[in-house]
Amino acid sequence: MEVSITQFRREIFSLVNQALDGAEVWVSHKGKRFRIAAENQPTSRLSRITPLAILNPEAPALNDPDLKADQMAEMEKAWESDWSAL
């Protein structure tokens, strides 16, 4: 795609996003052409997302034996009630 410098100024963010997505964007100004391209071509827009580490200090430790025993007892109680309903 080739656009004039005026159109580039109007649509700079859209054109840059297209270049980031892998499209070739050419800008012409005073008889010269400039190519806009990402330095490292990502495979998708999702690959540019930086993961965010989320910590919940109130969350119980999943390896806690007491928690596992409580969860197992709760599941067994649900299973028994399901089986007794049959």
N, CA, C and O atoms as CSV, one atom per row, in Angstrom:
chain,resi,resn,atom,element,x,y,z
A,1,MET,N,N,0.845,-1.149,0.000
A,1,MET,CA,C,0.000,0.000,0.000
A,1,MET,C,C,0.908,1.234,0.000
A,1,MET,O,O,1.903,1.290,0.722
A,2,GLU,N,N,0.546,2.206,-0.814
A,2,GLU,CA,C,1.312,3.449,-0.868
A,2,GLU,C,C,0.384,4.609,-0.575
A,2,GLU,O,O,-0.702,4.706,-1.146
A,3,VAL,N,N,0.815,5.495,0.321
A,3,VAL,CA,C,0.011,6.654,0.713
A,3,VAL,C,C,0.867,7.908,0.625
A,3,VAL,O,O,2.096,7.848,0.664
A,4,SER,N,N,0.194,9.039,0.506
A,4,SER,CA,C,0.919,10.320,0.512
A,4,SER,C,C,1.263,10.684,1.949
A,4,SER,O,O,0.732,10.096,2.891
A,5,ILE,N,N,2.142,11.643,2.109
A,5,ILE,CA,C,2.550,12.055,3.458
A,5,ILE,C,C,1.369,12.657,4.217
A,5,ILE,O,O,1.275,12.511,5.436
A,6,THR,N,N,0.469,13.335,3.500
A,6,THR,CA,C,-0.711,13.921,4.136
A,6,THR,C,C,-1.627,12.830,4.678
A,6,THR,O,O,-2.113,12.920,5.806
A,7,GLN,N,N,-1.856,11.808,3.874
A,7,GLN,CA,C,-2.687,10.700,4.320
A,7,GLN,C,C,-2.003,9.958,5.464
A,7,GLN,O,O,-2.671,9.493,6.388
A,8,PHE,N,N,-0.685,9.846,5.409
A,8,PHE,CA,C,0.060,9.198,6.483
A,8,PHE,C,C,-0.131,9.945,7.793
A,8,PHE,O,O,-0.308,9.326,8.842
A,9,ARG,N,N,-0.095,11.289,7.739
A,9,ARG,CA,C,-0.287,12.086,8.952
A,9,ARG,C,C,-1.685,11.877,9.532
A,9,ARG,O,O,-1.852,11.812,10.749
A,10,ARG,N,N,-2.689,11.773,8.657
A,10,ARG,CA,C,-4.060,11.592,9.122
A,10,ARG,C,C,-4.278,10.213,9.731
A,10,ARG,O,O,-5.017,10.078,10.706
A,11,GLU,N,N,-3.644,9.191,9.168
A,11,GLU,CA,C,-3.918,7.813,9.566
A,11,GLU,C,C,-2.692,7.119,10.152
A,11,GLU,O,O,-2.528,5.912,9.979
A,12,ILE,N,N,-1.834,7.858,10.836
A,12,ILE,CA,C,-0.546,7.316,11.275
A,12,ILE,C,C,-0.706,6.051,12.125
A,12,ILE,O,O,0.004,5.068,11.912
A,13,PHE,N,N,-1.631,6.074,13.083
A,13,PHE,CA,C,-1.757,4.916,13.979
A,13,PHE,C,C,-2.284,3.693,13.233
A,13,PHE,O,O,-1.801,2.580,13.443
A,14,SER,N,N,-3.251,3.891,12.383
A,14,SER,CA,C,-3.801,2.783,11.601
A,14,SER,C,C,-2.737,2.191,10.676
A,14,SER,O,O,-2.617,0.970,10.573
A,15,LEU,N,N,-1.971,3.041,10.006
A,15,LEU,CA,C,-0.944,2.564,9.079
A,15,LEU,C,C,0.199,1.854,9.807
A,15,LEU,O,O,0.724,0.852,9.319
A,16,VAL,N,N,0.573,2.366,10.951
A,16,VAL,CA,C,1.634,1.717,11.731
A,16,VAL,C,C,1.163,0.357,12.229
A,16,VAL,O,O,1.933,-0.603,12.226
A,17,ASN,N,N,-0.099,0.263,12.660
A,17,ASN,CA,C,-0.628,-1.045,13.082
A,17,ASN,C,C,-0.654,-2.023,11.919
A,17,ASN,O,O,-0.383,-3.210,12.105
A,18,GLN,N,N,-0.976,-1.543,10.720
A,18,GLN,CA,C,-0.954,-2.414,9.554
A,18,GLN,C,C,0.464,-2.906,9.278
A,18,GLN,O,O,0.668,-4.069,8.932
A,19,ALA,N,N,1.443,-2.013,9.433
A,19,ALA,CA,C,2.844,-2.412,9.240
A,19,ALA,C,C,3.256,-3.440,10.296
A,19,ALA,O,O,3.982,-4.386,9.991
A,20,LEU,N,N,2.799,-3.258,11.520
A,20,LEU,CA,C,3.106,-4.220,12.576
A,20,LEU,C,C,2.478,-5.583,12.287
A,20,LEU,O,O,3.015,-6.617,12.682
A,21,ASP,N,N,1.341,-5.575,11.596
A,21,ASP,CA,C,0.677,-6.827,11.236
A,21,ASP,C,C,1.304,-7.486,10.022
A,21,ASP,O,O,0.876,-8.568,9.621
A,22,GLY,N,N,2.315,-6.854,9.426
A,22,GLY,CA,C,3.037,-7.478,8.322
A,22,GLY,C,C,2.767,-6.880,6.958
A,22,GLY,O,O,3.384,-7.294,5.977
A,23,ALA,N,N,1.852,-5.905,6.864
A,23,ALA,CA,C,1.564,-5.276,5.570
A,23,ALA,C,C,2.703,-4.328,5.191
A,23,ALA,O,O,3.346,-3.742,6.062
A,24,GLU,N,N,2.946,-4.185,3.895
A,24,GLU,CA,C,3.948,-3.223,3.425
A,24,GLU,C,C,3.279,-1.867,3.293
A,24,GLU,O,O,2.278,-1.729,2.591
A,25,VAL,N,N,3.823,-0.876,3.961
A,25,VAL,CA,C,3.277,0.476,3.900
A,25,VAL,C,C,4.370,1.382,3.343
A,25,VAL,O,O,5.457,1.488,3.910
A,26,TRP,N,N,4.059,2.040,2.212
A,26,TRP,CA,C,4.993,2.967,1.590
A,26,TRP,C,C,4.420,4.372,1.693
A,26,TRP,O,O,3.228,4.584,1.470
A,27,VAL,N,N,5.287,5.340,2.037
A,27,VAL,CA,C,4.888,6.737,2.128
A,27,VAL,C,C,5.680,7.503,1.075
A,27,VAL,O,O,6.903,7.389,0.994
A,28,SER,N,N,4.961,8.285,0.270
A,28,SER,CA,C,5.655,9.085,-0.751
A,28,SER,C,C,5.638,10.551,-0.344
A,28,SER,O,O,4.623,11.086,0.102
A,29,HIS,N,N,6.810,11.191,-0.514
A,29,HIS,CA,C,6.957,12.607,-0.153
A,29,HIS,C,C,8.025,13.218,-1.046
A,29,HIS,O,O,9.170,12.768,-1.066
A,30,LYS,N,N,7.633,14.247,-1.781
A,30,LYS,CA,C,8.536,14.976,-2.686
A,30,LYS,C,C,9.258,14.029,-3.650
A,30,LYS,O,O,10.459,14.163,-3.884
A,31,GLY,N,N,8.520,13.084,-4.197
A,31,GLY,CA,C,9.084,12.182,-5.183
A,31,GLY,C,C,9.919,11.044,-4.612
A,31,GLY,O,O,10.460,10.239,-5.370
A,32,LYS,N,N,10.032,10.964,-3.320
A,32,LYS,CA,C,10.784,9.879,-2.674
A,32,LYS,C,C,9.798,8.945,-1.969
A,32,LYS,O,O,8.733,9.371,-1.522
A,33,ARG,N,N,10.163,7.689,-1.879
A,33,ARG,CA,C,9.331,6.687,-1.206
A,33,ARG,C,C,10.046,6.170,0.039
A,33,ARG,O,O,11.254,5.931,0.033
A,34,PHE,N,N,9.273,6.006,1.097
A,34,PHE,CA,C,9.795,5.478,2.354
A,34,PHE,C,C,8.949,4.267,2.737
A,34,PHE,O,O,7.726,4.272,2.603
A,35,ARG,N,N,9.612,3.265,3.202
A,35,ARG,CA,C,8.912,2.044,3.594
A,35,ARG,C,C,8.819,1.984,5.109
A,35,ARG,O,O,9.812,2.182,5.809
A,36,ILE,N,N,7.620,1.710,5.611
A,36,ILE,CA,C,7.390,1.555,7.042
A,36,ILE,C,C,7.262,0.052,7.308
A,36,ILE,O,O,6.412,-0.618,6.721
A,37,ALA,N,N,8.096,-0.460,8.179
A,37,ALA,CA,C,8.056,-1.884,8.507
A,37,ALA,C,C,8.510,-2.067,9.945
A,37,ALA,O,O,9.315,-1.292,10.462
A,38,ALA,N,N,7.985,-3.096,10.576
A,38,ALA,CA,C,8.399,-3.416,11.941
A,38,ALA,C,C,9.822,-3.969,11.921
A,38,ALA,O,O,10.204,-4.673,10.986
A,39,GLU,N,N,10.598,-3.655,12.941
A,39,GLU,CA,C,11.978,-4.137,13.018
A,39,GLU,C,C,12.017,-5.660,13.071
A,39,GLU,O,O,12.729,-6.297,12.294
A,40,ASN,N,N,11.254,-6.236,13.988
A,40,ASN,CA,C,11.133,-7.694,14.095
A,40,ASN,C,C,9.678,-8.028,13.826
A,40,ASN,O,O,8.799,-7.645,14.597
A,41,GLN,N,N,9.421,-8.731,12.751
A,41,GLN,CA,C,8.046,-9.045,12.385
A,41,GLN,C,C,7.461,-10.077,13.346
A,41,GLN,O,O,7.888,-11.231,13.331
A,42,PRO,N,N,6.488,-9.690,14.185
A,42,PRO,CA,C,5.840,-10.669,15.045
A,42,PRO,C,C,4.864,-11.518,14.229
A,42,PRO,O,O,4.435,-11.118,13.147
A,43,THR,N,N,4.524,-12.681,14.755
A,43,THR,CA,C,3.598,-13.550,14.042
A,43,THR,C,C,2.164,-13.052,14.170
A,43,THR,O,O,1.360,-13.259,13.261
A,44,SER,N,N,1.829,-12.401,15.276
A,44,SER,CA,C,0.480,-11.883,15.444
A,44,SER,C,C,0.503,-10.746,16.454
A,44,SER,O,O,1.510,-10.503,17.119
A,45,ARG,N,N,-0.618,-10.063,16.555
A,45,ARG,CA,C,-0.708,-8.980,17.532
A,45,ARG,C,C,-0.669,-9.540,18.952
A,45,ARG,O,O,-0.184,-8.878,19.869
A,46,LEU,N,N,-1.175,-10.745,19.131
A,46,LEU,CA,C,-1.156,-11.358,20.461
A,46,LEU,C,C,0.258,-11.653,20.936
A,46,LEU,O,O,0.517,-11.672,22.139
A,47,SER,N,N,1.170,-11.883,20.004
A,47,SER,CA,C,2.542,-12.195,20.402
A,47,SER,C,C,3.255,-10.965,20.985
A,47,SER,O,O,4.308,-11.094,21.608
A,48,ARG,N,N,2.680,-9.786,20.781
A,48,ARG,CA,C,3.292,-8.563,21.314
A,48,ARG,C,C,2.819,-8.234,22.725
A,48,ARG,O,O,3.310,-7.286,23.338
A,49,ILE,N,N,1.880,-8.999,23.240
A,49,ILE,CA,C,1.348,-8.737,24.571
A,49,ILE,C,C,2.344,-9.205,25.625
A,49,ILE,O,O,2.874,-10.313,25.546
A,50,THR,N,N,2.588,-8.360,26.601
A,50,THR,CA,C,3.472,-8.704,27.702
A,50,THR,C,C,2.644,-9.340,28.810
A,50,THR,O,O,1.689,-8.726,29.286
A,51,PRO,N,N,2.983,-10.549,29.231
A,51,PRO,CA,C,2.192,-11.196,30.286
A,51,PRO,C,C,2.329,-10.447,31.608
A,51,PRO,O,O,3.387,-9.908,31.933
A,52,LEU,N,N,1.244,-10.428,32.349
A,52,LEU,CA,C,1.206,-9.746,33.631
A,52,LEU,C,C,1.088,-10.786,34.737
A,52,LEU,O,O,0.166,-11.602,34.735
A,53,ALA,N,N,2.009,-10.753,35.668
A,53,ALA,CA,C,1.968,-11.695,36.786
A,53,ALA,C,C,0.986,-11.171,37.826
A,53,ALA,O,O,1.134,-10.055,38.324
A,54,ILE,N,N,-0.015,-11.983,38.149
A,54,ILE,CA,C,-1.024,-11.584,39.126
A,54,ILE,C,C,-0.877,-12.477,40.348
A,54,ILE,O,O,-0.894,-13.704,40.246
A,55,LEU,N,N,-0.735,-11.856,41.480
A,55,LEU,CA,C,-0.577,-12.592,42.729
A,55,LEU,C,C,-1.738,-12.253,43.652
A,55,LEU,O,O,-2.102,-11.086,43.795
A,56,ASN,N,N,-2.311,-13.260,44.270
A,56,ASN,CA,C,-3.366,-13.057,45.245
A,56,ASN,C,C,-2.834,-13.510,46.596
A,56,ASN,O,O,-2.732,-14.711,46.845
A,57,PRO,N,N,-2.494,-12.572,47.470
A,57,PRO,CA,C,-1.906,-12.975,48.758
A,57,PRO,C,C,-2.890,-13.735,49.639
A,57,PRO,O,O,-2.469,-14.431,50.564
A,58,GLU,N,N,-4.205,-13.618,49.372
A,58,GLU,CA,C,-5.185,-14.305,50.201
A,58,GLU,C,C,-5.499,-15.712,49.687
A,58,GLU,O,O,-6.229,-16.456,50.342
A,59,ALA,N,N,-4.969,-16.079,48.545
A,59,ALA,CA,C,-5.242,-17.405,47.978
A,59,ALA,C,C,-4.521,-18.469,48.799
A,59,ALA,O,O,-3.370,-18.278,49.192
A,60,PRO,N,N,-5.195,-19.589,49.060
A,60,PRO,CA,C,-4.535,-20.649,49.833
A,60,PRO,C,C,-3.480,-21.359,48.993
A,60,PRO,O,O,-3.548,-21.371,47.764
A,61,ALA,N,N,-2.520,-21.941,49.667
A,61,ALA,CA,C,-1.490,-22.715,48.973
A,61,ALA,C,C,-2.131,-24.000,48.456
A,61,ALA,O,O,-2.747,-24.743,49.220
A,62,LEU,N,N,-1.985,-24.257,47.167
A,62,LEU,CA,C,-2.637,-25.416,46.560
A,62,LEU,C,C,-2.001,-26.735,46.979
A,62,LEU,O,O,-2.619,-27.789,46.827
A,63,ASN,N,N,-0.795,-26.699,47.496
A,63,ASN,CA,C,-0.124,-27.920,47.937
A,63,ASN,C,C,-0.341,-28.203,49.415
A,63,ASN,O,O,0.270,-29.121,49.963
A,64,ASP,N,N,-1.202,-27.429,50.067
A,64,ASP,CA,C,-1.483,-27.610,51.488
A,64,ASP,C,C,-2.256,-28.918,51.691
A,64,ASP,O,O,-3.346,-29.070,51.140
A,65,PRO,N,N,-1.716,-29.866,52.470
A,65,PRO,CA,C,-2.387,-31.165,52.656
A,65,PRO,C,C,-3.771,-31.026,53.295
A,65,PRO,O,O,-4.676,-31.794,52.966
A,66,ASP,N,N,-3.951,-30.064,54.200
A,66,ASP,CA,C,-5.259,-29.868,54.836
A,66,ASP,C,C,-6.293,-29.411,53.810
A,66,ASP,O,O,-7.442,-29.850,53.834
A,67,LEU,N,N,-5.876,-28.537,52.923
A,67,LEU,CA,C,-6.779,-28.047,51.871
A,67,LEU,C,C,-7.167,-29.188,50.940
A,67,LEU,O,O,-8.331,-29.319,50.559
A,68,LYS,N,N,-6.188,-30.015,50.575
A,68,LYS,CA,C,-6.473,-31.156,49.700
A,68,LYS,C,C,-7.441,-32.125,50.368
A,68,LYS,O,O,-8.344,-32.646,49.713
A,69,ALA,N,N,-7.264,-32.370,51.662
A,69,ALA,CA,C,-8.154,-33.276,52.389
A,69,ALA,C,C,-9.567,-32.708,52.444
A,69,ALA,O,O,-10.540,-33.441,52.263
A,70,ASP,N,N,-9.684,-31.407,52.693
A,70,ASP,CA,C,-11.000,-30.764,52.732
A,70,ASP,C,C,-11.680,-30.835,51.369
A,70,ASP,O,O,-12.875,-31.119,51.284
A,71,GLN,N,N,-10.925,-30.577,50.305
A,71,GLN,CA,C,-11.495,-30.632,48.960
A,71,GLN,C,C,-11.920,-32.052,48.608
A,71,GLN,O,O,-12.979,-32.243,48.011
A,72,MET,N,N,-11.130,-33.034,48.961
A,72,MET,CA,C,-11.468,-34.434,48.675
A,72,MET,C,C,-12.721,-34.842,49.451
A,72,MET,O,O,-13.584,-35.531,48.907
A,73,ALA,N,N,-12.829,-34.430,50.706
A,73,ALA,CA,C,-14.007,-34.755,51.511
A,73,ALA,C,C,-15.250,-34.117,50.897
A,73,ALA,O,O,-16.308,-34.744,50.843
A,74,GLU,N,N,-15.128,-32.892,50.440
A,74,GLU,CA,C,-16.251,-32.206,49.805
A,74,GLU,C,C,-16.667,-32.908,48.508
A,74,GLU,O,O,-17.859,-33.060,48.242
A,75,MET,N,N,-15.695,-33.334,47.708
A,75,MET,CA,C,-16.008,-34.044,46.463
A,75,MET,C,C,-16.665,-35.389,46.753
A,75,MET,O,O,-17.621,-35.769,46.077
A,76,GLU,N,N,-16.155,-36.121,47.762
A,76,GLU,CA,C,-16.733,-37.412,48.103
A,76,GLU,C,C,-18.176,-37.257,48.581
A,76,GLU,O,O,-19.032,-38.079,48.255
A,77,LYS,N,N,-18.442,-36.210,49.347
A,77,LYS,CA,C,-19.799,-35.952,49.815
A,77,LYS,C,C,-20.728,-35.696,48.627
A,77,LYS,O,O,-21.851,-36.198,48.596
A,78,ALA,N,N,-20.254,-34.906,47.638
A,78,ALA,CA,C,-21.050,-34.637,46.431
A,78,ALA,C,C,-21.279,-35.918,45.642
A,78,ALA,O,O,-22.379,-36.141,45.137
A,79,TRP,N,N,-20.246,-36.772,45.527
A,79,TRP,CA,C,-20.380,-38.016,44.791
A,79,TRP,C,C,-21.415,-38.928,45.477
A,79,TRP,O,O,-22.277,-39.512,44.821
A,80,GLU,N,N,-21.309,-39.032,46.796
A,80,GLU,CA,C,-22.236,-39.894,47.538
A,80,GLU,C,C,-23.677,-39.419,47.378
A,80,GLU,O,O,-24.586,-40.235,47.224
A,81,SER,N,N,-23.888,-38.114,47.413
A,81,SER,CA,C,-25.255,-37.615,47.240
A,81,SER,C,C,-25.752,-37.865,45.821
A,81,SER,O,O,-26.933,-38.148,45.620
A,82,ASP,N,N,-24.856,-37.762,44.829
A,82,ASP,CA,C,-25.241,-38.068,43.438
A,82,ASP,C,C,-25.601,-39.551,43.288
A,82,ASP,O,O,-26.576,-39.889,42.617
A,83,TRP,N,N,-24.804,-40.443,43.921
A,83,TRP,CA,C,-25.035,-41.873,43.785
A,83,TRP,C,C,-26.288,-42.300,44.557
A,83,TRP,O,O,-27.008,-43.197,44.117
A,84,SER,N,N,-26.551,-41.671,45.693
A,84,SER,CA,C,-27.716,-42.034,46.476
A,84,SER,C,C,-29.005,-41.564,45.807
A,84,SER,O,O,-30.074,-42.119,46.063
A,85,ALA,N,N,-28.912,-40.539,44.946
A,85,ALA,CA,C,-30.081,-40.056,44.211
A,85,ALA,C,C,-30.493,-41.021,43.137
A,85,ALA,O,O,-31.633,-40.962,42.675
A,86,LEU,N,N,-29.605,-41.925,42.711
A,86,LEU,CA,C,-29.934,-42.884,41.671
A,86,LEU,C,C,-30.706,-43.975,42.255
A,86,LEU,O,O,-31.093,-44.905,41.547
